[in-house]
């Protein structure tokens, strides 16, 4: 059975099986496949099953429908392994029979864990690719920051001195008149 695997960030790995003759795709709820993304039109496209073919029909979408970077004007056939882009959302067509011919079959689609749990952080767990060969982290000393701070203090004292001198000079000139 054919299915679409979403490749775009934030939705990576989500799939939609194409089990009905006509699948409507768009941003609003009345679509068979709803994609809540601003670049996807309210009623963006239709995916039609015609025998063993998967046909994409653009519904005059604002940001276009593309197959492998080529814009779909009207209808076009989507082949297994090809990338379908609706607005900014990319997805790949995968089929059960496409395992041999597709460059990236369904079995190689992988969902990666996002982030680290609080428990892992508290226990000091690190990923396997991180070198922790007995070396702890040490604070980096930076002489530039030290000299920058000293320079800033000196300039501040000079500016304060000029302001005090200007205040007293203004006071002397107004009392002398």
Secondary structure, DSSP 8 states (H G I E B T S, - for coil): --EEEE-STTTTT-EEE--SSEEEEESSTTSSEE---TTS-TT-EEEEEETTEEEEEE-S-SS-EEETTEE-SSEEEE-TT-EEEETTEEEEEE-GGGGTTSSS-GGG------S--HHHHHHT---TTS--SS--------HHHHHHHHHHHHHHHHHHHHHHHHHHHHHHHHH--
